[in-house]
Amino acid sequence: MLIAGIGYLLGLAGICASLGILFTTSVGGWLSASVGKGAPFCLIAP
C-alpha cells in the first residue's frame, strides 16, 4: 500500500513539473515574440 502511494505522488509530481515547463515555455515564447529577446529571462529570473 505504501509503494502505491509513493508511486502516485511521484506521478503527480511529474505531471505538475511538466505542466510548469509547458506554461513557462509558452509564456516565454509569447514574451519573446511580443516584447523582445531578453523578456523570457525576466520571467525565470525572479
Secondary structure as GFF3:
##gff-version 3
##sequence-region A 1 46
A	DSSP	alpha_helix	2	34	.	.	.	ID=ss1
A	DSSP	alpha_helix	39	44	.	.	.	ID=ss2
###
